[in-house]
Amino acid sequence: MRVTHIITRLVIGGAQENTLATIRGLREKSGVEINLISGPTIGPEGSLENEARSIFTVAASLAPRRGAGRGEGSNNSQSLIIVPELVRPVHPFKDFIALRKLEKILREQKPDLVHTHSGKAGILGRLAAKRAGVPIVIHHIHGPSFGNFQGALANKIFTTAERHAARVTDHFFCSAAAMTKLYLAAGIGKTSIFTRIFSGFNLEPFLTATNDLALRKKLGLDEKHFVIGKIGRIFKLKGHADLLAAFAKILPQVSHARLLFVGDGSLRGEIENQIRALGLEGKVIFTGLVPPGEVARYVGIMDCLAHLSYREALSRALPQALAAGKPVVAYDFDGADEVCLENETGYVVRTGDTDAAAQKIIQLAKNSELRKIFGERGRHFVRENFPVEKMVNDQYSIYQKLAADRGLRA
């Protein structure tokens, strides 16, 4: 079976880590050939492009050629191809060129199945696959491309585009059941073609993560500090500003609390200004960019994780924290309550309610036994639901079923 994955960009993020983990796992399946197409890795979030290249035998045609984008025209199997015009912002001219290039590449690769990820690549990739005559088209919803987090015009454009692309989609994978509900409510697809598959990851580094006092010291923390962790790009809708507002309400009751931001992003300057405005200097630590393989070390020194995001299907940070035995507090965005189980693995509060978030974190700070109970339950839940092998096998099973339904050799 030939499979081509298409994603908008290979920055450090949950969708990208999911995609590379899937590709790595599928390459171990007998008779499966995998290709990956991506747009250029642009942004302050860091890059996974080198990691992607290390998975593949990179074709010589990745180098730019006159009259062609880097990698355009390659029909070598099992390669990474970069399409420069496949960019995240809406750009009609580049989008048209990207669509044509994707179609050309897919005609040359002749995949049995195309598996798309993220908003832009999801729409253009599926349309290109249809035009190229690809038998099976799957789209992976890692997060919504439409919703009340954006303006009315943008919401209408993306909803319309998703409905159009859904007509050429054979199946949807969703990182959370909340995505299935959202898309069905918008008139996109039908229940039978949606499958929830949790975004699995390598559990071992998190299951064995410890409270590394040397790392705490390096970050200016001592063993008595109550560390509230946040993992994610410092970007709009990720909830850093809300967490700072909650943190300012926590400190009067938990003076030894400290806030640890793991990650970086374009809004760091604004967040630093907010820290100064709230008088929180010296109590908030930034790690900067952290490679995915190092995240577990930082989770190990946290006492709890707070994820006050406004938009995500299901943040990987939540099960990662639970795997390390850390309780979680999250806004009730999208699929958060599918992992942050109320009064079992942590607390879910109404989105935007920083008072409630602060009170829940204070409860955890003052009750070490409760943290331990939540953490143990979280470990058990993650062991059952988030092994990367389970994620890969669940996806591959759908691949095989769809191939059999179309009379293809799986």
C-alpha positions in Angstrom: 0.0 0.0 0.0 1.3 3.4 -1.0 0.4 6.2 1.5 1.1 9.9 1.2 0.7 12.2 4.2 0.3 16.0 3.6 0.7 18.6 6.3 0.9 22.4 6.2 4.2 22.8 8.1 6.6 20.8 10.3 6.8 23.1 13.3 7.1 21.8 16.8 3.5 21.0 17.7 1.0 18.2 18.5 -0.3 17.6 15.0 3.2 17.5 13.6 4.5 15.1 16.3 1.4 12.9 15.7 2.1 12.8 12.0 5.7 11.9 12.3 4.9 9.2 14.9 2.3 7.8 12.5 4.8 7.7 9.6 7.5 6.1 11.7 5.1 3.4 12.9 3.6 2.8 9.4 7.1 2.3 8.0 7.4 -0.8 10.1 4.4 -2.4 8.5 5.1 -4.9 5.8 4.3 -3.7 2.3 3.6 -0.1 3.2 5.4 2.8 1.4 5.1 6.2 2.9 5.7 9.7 1.5 5.3 13.0 3.3 4.5 16.4 1.7 4.8 19.6 3.7 4.8 23.3 3.2 7.9 25.3 4.4 8.6 25.3 8.1 8.2 29.0 9.0 7.6 30.4 12.4 9.2 30.9 15.9 7.8 27.5 17.1 10.9 25.5 16.1 11.2 22.9 13.4 10.7 19.1 13.1 11.8 19.1 9.5 15.2 17.5 10.3 13.4 14.8 12.3 11.2 14.2 9.4 14.2 13.9 7.1 15.8 11.4 9.4 12.8 9.1 9.0 13.0 9.1 5.2 15.6 8.3 2.5 15.4 11.9 1.2 15.2 12.0 -2.6 17.9 14.0 -4.4 15.2 16.0 -6.1 14.5 17.8 -2.9 17.1 20.4 -4.0 15.5 23.4 -5.8 15.5 23.2 -9.5 14.9 25.9 -12.1 11.2 26.2 -12.7 10.3 23.9 -9.9 9.8 24.1 -6.2 12.1 22.2 -3.9 11.3 18.5 -4.3 8.7 19.1 -7.0 8.4 16.4 -9.6 9.9 13.6 -7.5 8.4 10.2 -7.9 10.9 8.5 -5.5 9.1 6.4 -2.9 9.4 7.1 0.8 10.6 10.7 0.7 9.9 14.1 2.2 8.9 16.8 -0.4 8.6 20.5 0.5 6.1 22.6 -1.5 7.1 26.3 -0.9 3.6 27.6 -1.8 1.8 25.5 0.8 1.7 28.2 3.4 -0.6 28.6 6.4 -2.2 32.0 5.7 -4.9 32.2 3.1 -3.1 33.4 -0.1 -5.2 32.8 -3.3 -2.3 32.8 -5.7 0.0 30.6 -3.6 -3.0 28.4 -2.8 -3.7 27.8 -6.5 0.0 27.0 -7.2 0.1 24.7 -4.2 -3.0 22.8 -5.4 -1.5 22.3 -8.9 1.8 21.1 -7.4 0.2 18.8 -5.0 -1.9 17.3 -7.8 1.2 16.8 -10.0 3.2 15.2 -7.2 0.3 12.8 -6.4 -0.1 11.8 -10.0 3.5 10.9 -10.1 3.5 9.1 -6.7 0.3 7.2 -7.5 -0.6 6.6 -3.8 -3.4 4.3 -2.8 -4.3 6.5 0.1 -3.8 10.2 1.0 -3.9 11.2 4.7 -4.0 14.9 5.2 -3.4 17.0 8.4 -4.1 20.6 9.4 -6.4 23.2 7.9 -4.7 24.4 4.7 -3.1 21.1 3.7 -6.3 19.3 4.7 -8.3 21.3 2.2 -5.8 21.6 -0.7 -4.5 18.1 -0.2 -7.9 16.4 -0.4 -8.9 18.4 -3.4 -5.6 17.6 -5.1 -6.0 13.9 -4.2 -9.4 13.8 -5.9 -8.1 15.5 -9.0 -5.2 13.1 -9.1 -7.6 10.1 -8.9 -6.3 8.8 -5.5 -8.7 5.9 -4.4 -8.8 6.7 -0.7 -8.7 10.1 1.0 -8.5 10.5 4.8 -8.4 13.8 6.7 -7.1 14.0 10.3 -8.7 16.7 12.5 -6.2 17.7 15.1 -8.1 20.9 15.8 -11.0 22.8 14.3 -10.3 25.1 11.3 -13.5 27.0 12.0 -15.4 28.2 15.0 -16.1 31.3 17.2 -12.4 31.8 17.9 -12.2 33.7 14.6 -14.1 36.4 12.8 -17.5 35.8 11.0 -16.0 36.1 7.5 -13.1 33.8 8.2 -15.4 31.3 9.9 -17.7 31.2 6.9 -14.8 30.8 4.5 -13.3 27.9 6.4 -16.6 26.2 7.1 -17.6 26.4 3.4 -14.1 25.1 2.4 -14.4 22.2 4.9 -17.9 21.2 3.5 -16.5 21.2 0.0 -13.5 19.1 0.9 -15.7 16.7 2.9 -17.3 15.7 -0.4 -14.1 14.0 -1.5 -13.2 12.6 2.0 -13.7 8.9 2.6 -12.9 9.0 6.3 -12.1 11.4 9.1 -9.8 10.7 12.1 -10.4 12.9 15.1 -8.1 13.4 18.0 -11.2 14.0 20.2 -14.8 13.0 19.9 -15.6 16.7 20.3 -14.3 17.2 16.8 -16.8 14.7 15.4 -19.7 16.6 17.1 -18.4 20.0 15.9 -18.1 18.8 12.2 -21.4 17.0 12.2 -23.1 20.0 13.7 -21.7 22.1 10.8 -23.1 19.7 8.2 -19.8 18.2 7.4 -19.7 14.4 6.8 -21.8 11.7 8.5 -21.3 9.8 11.7 -20.2 6.6 10.1 -17.0 8.1 8.5 -15.6 9.6 11.8 -13.3 7.7 14.1 -11.8 9.0 17.3 -8.1 8.0 17.6 -6.3 9.6 20.5 -2.9 11.1 19.6 -0.6 8.6 21.0 3.0 9.1 22.0 6.0 7.3 23.5 4.8 6.9 27.1 8.1 5.7 28.7 9.9 9.1 29.1 6.8 10.5 30.9 6.1 7.4 33.0 9.6 7.5 34.3 10.0 11.3 34.6 11.3 12.4 38.0 11.5 15.6 40.0 15.0 16.5 38.8 16.3 18.9 41.5 19.2 19.8 39.3 16.9 20.9 36.6 14.8 22.9 39.1 18.0 24.6 40.3 19.0 25.5 36.8 15.7 27.2 36.3 15.8 29.1 39.6 13.5 26.7 41.4 14.0 24.9 44.7 12.4 21.8 46.0 9.8 23.7 48.0 8.3 25.6 45.1 4.9 24.5 43.8 5.4 24.4 40.1 2.5 25.1 37.8 3.4 24.0 34.3 2.1 25.1 30.9 3.3 23.4 27.7 2.6 25.0 24.3 3.4 27.6 21.8 3.1 31.1 23.1 0.5 32.0 20.6 -3.0 33.4 20.5 -5.8 31.3 22.0 -3.3 29.1 23.9 -4.3 30.6 27.2 -1.0 32.0 28.5 -2.6 35.4 29.4 -5.4 33.7 31.2 -3.0 31.5 33.2 -1.1 34.6 34.3 -4.3 36.2 35.4 -5.1 33.1 37.4 -1.6 32.9 38.8 -1.9 36.4 40.2 -4.9 35.2 42.2 -3.0 32.1 43.4 0.1 33.7 44.8 -1.6 35.4 47.8 -2.7 32.0 49.1 0.3 29.9 47.7 3.2 32.2 48.0 5.7 29.5 47.0 4.0 28.8 43.7 5.9 29.4 40.5 4.7 29.3 36.9 6.8 27.4 34.2 6.1 28.1 30.5 7.6 25.3 28.4 7.8 26.6 24.8 8.1 29.8 22.9 6.2 31.8 20.3 5.4 35.1 18.7 3.5 36.5 21.6 6.2 36.1 24.2 6.9 39.8 24.3 3.2 40.5 25.1 3.2 37.9 27.8 6.4 39.4 29.3 4.7 42.8 29.4 1.7 41.3 31.2 4.1 39.7 33.7 5.6 43.1 34.5 2.1 44.8 34.6 1.0 42.2 37.2 4.1 42.4 39.2 5.0 38.8 38.7 8.7 39.2 37.8 10.9 36.4 39.1 7.9 34.1 39.6 7.4 33.1 36.0 10.1 31.0 34.2 10.4 30.6 30.4 12.2 27.6 29.1 12.2 28.8 25.5 12.0 26.2 22.7 12.2 22.6 24.0 12.7 19.7 21.6 9.8 17.1 21.9 12.3 14.5 23.3 13.1 16.8 26.2 9.6 17.8 27.3 9.3 14.8 29.7 12.2 16.2 31.8 10.2 19.5 32.4 7.0 17.7 33.1 8.8 15.7 35.8 9.5 18.9 37.8 5.9 20.1 37.6 3.4 19.7 40.5 0.4 20.2 38.2 -0.3 21.2 34.7 -2.7 24.1 33.8 -3.9 24.2 30.2 -6.2 27.1 29.7 -6.4 27.0 26.0 -9.4 28.2 24.0 -9.0 26.0 20.9 -7.5 22.5 20.4 -9.1 19.2 19.7 -7.1 17.7 22.5 -3.8 19.0 23.6 -1.0 16.4 23.9 0.2 18.3 27.0 -2.8 16.9 29.0 -2.0 13.1 28.6 1.7 13.8 28.8 1.3 15.4 32.2 -1.0 12.5 33.3 1.5 9.9 32.2 4.0 11.6 34.5 1.5 11.4 37.4 0.7 15.1 37.4 -2.9 16.3 37.9 -4.3 18.7 35.3 -6.6 21.7 35.2 -8.1 22.7 31.9 -10.7 24.9 30.3 -13.6 23.0 28.9 -12.4 23.6 25.3 -13.2 21.0 22.6 -12.0 17.5 23.9 -10.3 18.5 27.2 -12.9 16.7 29.3 -12.1 13.4 27.4 -8.8 13.3 29.3 -9.1 15.8 32.1 -11.7 13.8 33.9 -13.5 15.9 36.5 -12.5 14.9 40.1 -10.6 11.9 38.7 -7.5 13.1 36.9 -8.0 16.8 37.5 -10.5 19.6 37.1 -12.3 21.2 34.1 -13.5 24.8 34.4 -15.5 27.0 32.2 -13.5 28.6 29.5 -12.5 32.1 30.5 -13.2 31.6 34.2 -9.8 32.4 35.7 -11.2 32.6 39.2 -12.3 29.0 39.0 -9.0 27.9 37.5 -7.2 29.7 40.3 -9.3 28.0 43.0 -8.8 24.5 41.5 -5.0 25.0 41.4 -5.0 26.2 45.0 -6.9 23.1 46.0 -4.2 21.0 44.4 -1.4 23.0 45.9 -2.7 22.5 49.4 -3.5 18.8 49.1 -0.5 16.6 48.1 -2.5 13.4 48.7 -5.2 14.6 46.2 -2.4 15.3 43.6 -1.1 11.8 44.1 -4.6 10.2 43.6 -5.3 12.2 40.5 -1.9 11.4 39.2 -2.2 7.6 39.7 -5.6 7.6 38.0 -4.1 9.6 35.1 -1.3 7.2 34.6 -3.7 4.3 34.3 -5.9 6.1 31.9 -3.0 7.1 29.6 -1.5 3.6 29.7 -4.8 2.3 28.4 -5.5 4.9 25.7 -2.3 6.7 24.5 0.4 4.2 23.6 1.8 5.3 20.2 1.6 1.7 19.0 -2.2 1.7 19.6 -2.6 5.0 17.6 -0.7 3.6 14.6 -2.5 0.2 14.7 -5.9 1.9 14.9 -5.1 4.1 11.9 -3.7 1.2 9.9 -6.8 -0.9 10.6 -9.0 1.8 9.0 -6.5 2.0 6.1 -6.9 -1.8 5.6 -10.7 -1.7 5.8 -11.0 1.1 3.3 -8.6 -0.6 0.9 -10.5 -3.9 1.2 -13.8 -2.0 0.5 -12.3 -0.6 -2.7 -10.8 -3.9 -3.8 -7.2 -2.7 -3.2 -4.5 -4.9 -1.9 -3.7 -3.8 1.7 
